[in-house]
Amino acid sequence: MSNYNDLVNVEELGTKKTEFKEERGDVSFYCKDCKKIVEVNRPNPTGYTFVCKECKGKNVAIGTKEGIKETYKIK
């Protein structure tokens, strides 16, 4: 059975992670226009369109808090 470290440390994936936090945090939303973690509206409760409450844009990514921080280089 593979574990997370086996999968992320494959050379072809590009970056090598040496540490993985089991607790990744709650689901978060990152507005690519505002360039920060934001609150969102969800016009269709069963859909995957999210609208940033700050700029009203739809250029929003969803992920765990840790995943968003890693992907968008947030400290």
Summary of the structure (lengths in Angstrom):
residues: 75
radius of gyration: 14.9
end to end distance: 32.8
largest distance: 44.5
contacts: 162
relative contact order: 0.21
helix: 20%
strand: 23%
